[in-house]
Amino acid sequence: MAGTSLSVGVVGVTAVLAVGLVAVGGAAVQAQRVAGVADAAALAAADAASGALTGAPCDRAAQVAATIGARLTRCELDDLIATVTVEGRLAGLTVAASARAGPPP
């Protein structure tokens, strides 16, 4: 019986660790996804500021972020350089990322 109890304990600990690793992996994937959304939103805002796209730069950034399932929380323009921050959600937690885009120096 001692071997059975030990086996059940090892399986239980392994299951808890596996669930934890899946949660951490999901958070890492969501963080990278939100970073990609921030990059795309910053590029859209910079393109609109330069005239390559029509519309207001921050409106374009918000549109891109919403299309991908995130929310634009900050948008600043310094001439043709756009800086944006977007947020996404994962299991009730907020994941945020910022990005800058503009013409080459």
ABEGO torsion letter per residue (X at the ends): XAAAAAAAAAAAAAAAAAAAAAAAAAAAAAAAAAAAAAAAAAAAAAAAAAGABBEBAAAAAAAAAAAAGBBBABBBBBEABBBBBBBBBBGGBBBBBBBBBBBBX
